[in-house]
Amino acid sequence: MTDGQKIIESALAEAESLRKVIGGLASAQVKSVDYKQIIKATALAWFNSHRPTLIGLLSEDDIKPLDDLYRGLLTSSTRATLRSKYVSALKSIKKSLGALQADRVLALSQVPAVSLGSTSDTAPSFSSLVSDVKMQSILTRRWGECAICVTSNAPLAATVMMGGLLEGLLLAKINQLADKAPVFGAIAAPKDMKTGKTLQLKEWGLKNYIDVAHELTWITKTTKDIGEVLRDYRNYIHPQKEYSHGIVLVAADAQMLWEVAKSITLQLLKP
């Protein structure tokens, strides 16, 4: 099976999985932040993981109907939206993917001239972010373990490892600053509910680091949004949450999130 065919199959599986989850909810509207993040993740997987490779095989006109449908999912995930609307949109996505699979079978069977769906798994140099050689070694090793988990079809382990790596890198970026006032004074910095003072860094979570990193323009808005999805998916390390939500991470999820983690890393390494 070629890259194009695999991508269509992955997108079909993701749409069907999300349809089952949303269709099984009791409420008429989808209001839960967790479920809206899952919807957002499915849409962003199309734009950031699947689409870049397909555009090397198909035309913009071929892909536009799916772009519009996934963009609709993203918009809907920003507010309380009827469950029936999501189910209808996901059925339309599956129908469009199926039509693409049938109508463009020859194009999808080709090998793209340039694959834009993935980047190198070789660890970058962390010396611009961390001066301590021992910590550089630890970060390099963690990077390698992330890549091993992704390629070994261990998506949950990979996602947990990525979250830990990013927390370490974001903390290193902060510690590198001679003046940390912008960090602790950021609107997104977590505050103590009683005193209103910014919490110490040891009390921050991945969400806090990502939000502040975006506010300080260290990472882009798109990267921030998908980074939040990585944070939420990492929480499926708790069996009860996986059970109650009915979400099982698959290899395609880990591959998409790994690309996000690598993108965040490269943005943080910039001077």
N, C-alpha and C positions, 0 to 999 in steps of 0.2 A: 504494500500500500504506500503510495507517495505522500509527501507532505500535505499537498492539497486535499487529498482524500481523507487523511487522518484528521485534518482540521475540521472538515465538514462533519465527520463522525463525532469529534469531540464537542463541537458546538451543538449538535443534535442531542447528545447525551446530557449536556449541561442544561439545555432548554427543557428537556423532559424531566430531569431531576428537579429543577426549580418549579415546573408546573405541578408536579406531585406534591411538593412541599407547600406551595401557596394554595393549591386546590384543596388541600386537606385541612386548612385552617377553619376554625369555627366562626370567626368574626367576619362581618361583611367588608370591613376595611382592613388594610394592612397598616398598622400603626407602630408595631414593634421596631425599635432601632435595629435589633439583630437581624430581623427578616429583611428590612430595607437595605442593610449592608450586603446581605447575600444577593439580593436583586442587583444592586450596584456592581458587585463583583462579577456577576454573570455578564452584564453589559460591558464592563471595562475589559473583561477577558477577550471580548470580540475586538474592541478597538486597539488594545495594546498587545495582544498576543496572536489572535487568529488573522485579523485583517491584513497586517503587514506582509504576511507571506502570500495570502490570496491575491493581493493586488499585483504581485509579480506574475500571476497566472491568468487573472481575469481583468476585465475592464471596469472602470468606475461605474458605468451603467449597470453592469452585472451586479455589483455589490451595493449600489445605492439603496434599493428597497430594504436590505438588511440593516444598513447604516441607520435608516430612518426608524426602523422598528426598535433597534437597540438604543437609539437616542431617546426614543419615547420611554423606554424602561428607565433610563437614567433620570429623566425629568420626573417621572412618576415616583421614583424612590426618594425624592426630596420632600414629599408630603404624604398625607394619609390618602391612599388611593384604593378604590374598590378592588376587592380580590378578583371579581369577575373580569375586570379590565385587564389585570395581569394575565389571567388564564387565557383570555382571548388573544392578547399580544403574543404570548408564548406559543400558542397554536399557530399563529400567523408566521412566527419566526421558523417554526419547524416546517411549515408548508413551503416557505421561501427557500430554506436550506435544502429540502428535498428536491425542489424544482431545479435548484442550482446543481445539485448532485447529478440529476438526470440529464439536464439540458447541456451542461458544460463538462460532460464526462471526459472528453478528450483533453480539454485544457487542464483539468484537474489531475490528469494522469502524467502531466509533464513535470520535470524537475525545474524549479525556478532558477533563473540565471543567477540571482543573488537572494539568499535567504535572509530575510530581515527579522525573522521571528525569534531569534535567540542571539545572545552575545557570548563571548568567551567566558569559560569557567575558571580561567587562570586568575589566581589571586593578584590584585594590584599591590603596589607598594603602599604601605600605610605610614611611611616615614613622614609624609607631609602633615599628618594628623596627630601622630603619636611619636614622641622622641625616644621613649623607653623601648629598648630592643626586645626585652622580654615580652612586653605587651604586644609589640608588632608580631612576634612569633605566635602568640596566642590567637590574635585576630586572623592571621594567615591560616592557622590550623582550623579555626572555627569555619572560615570560608570554605576550606576544603571539605569539611564534614557536611556542610550544607549541600555542596555539589554532589557528594556521594549519596546523601539521602534522596536527593531529587532523581538522580539517575538509577538508583536502586529501587525505585517505586515504593518509597517510604514517605508519602506526602505529609502525614501529620508530624512525623519526626523532623522533616525538612522545614516545615512551617514554624515549629517551635524553635529550631536552631536559628532560623532567619531572624525571628523576633529578638532573640538574645543578642545576636550579632549586631543588629541595628541599634539596640539600646546602648551597647558598648561604644559604637561609633559615634552616636549622637552625644553621649556623655563626654567622649574624648574631644569632640568639637567644642563643647562648652568649656571644658577644662583648659583648652588651648588659649582661650581668651584672657587677655590681661585684665580687661574690664568686663565683668559679667553682669553689670547693671542692666544692659538691654535684655538679657535673658530673664532675670528675675523681675524686671519691670514689664515684661511682655504681657499683653492682654490675655493670651492663652495660657500663661503660666498658672499652674494649679495653686489655689489659695486655701488656707485654713478656714473652715466654715465659721469658726468662732471669732478668730482675731482678724481675718481678712489678709493676713500676711502670706507671702509666697512660701510654699513648702520647700524644705530642703531637698536637694537633688536625689538623695537616697529614697525619698518618698514619691518620686515621680514614676509614672508608668510610660509605656511606649507611646500611648496616645498623646500624653503631655509633651514628650520630646518631639514628636512629629508635628504637632500643632505649633509649637514655638519655632521649630526649624523652618516651617513655612512662613510664619509671621516675620522672621528675620531674613527671609528670601534665600535661605540655604537650599531649599528644595522647591520644585514647582507645585502649582495647585493640583495638577493631575496626579503627580507622584504622591502628594499628601493624601488624596482621596483613596488611592489604591493601597497606600501604606496603612490606612485605617482598616481596610478590608483584611490585610495581613494580620493586624492586631486582633481583629474579631475571630478570624479563622484559628489563630493560635489558641484561643480559649477552648477549642474543641478537644484539647488535651484532657479536659474533664469528661469522663464517659457519660455522666448524667446529661450534660449539655448536648452532646452528640445524640443521645437517645431522645431527649425531649424535642429537639429541632429536626431530627431525621436527616441530618446533613452528614455525609461521609466524604471526606476529602479524597480526591482522586489525583492521579499523576498529572493530568492537565492543569489542575488547580495549582499544584506545587511548582510546575514549570512557569506558569504565568507569574506567580508571586516571587519566584526566584529572579525573574527579569526585573521586577519592581525593586527588589532588595538590591540588586546590582546597580540599578539606576540611581537609587538613593545614595549608595556608597560612593559612586563616581561624582555625584553632585557635592557630597560632603568633602571629598578630597580636593576639590578646587580651592585654590588660595583665596 
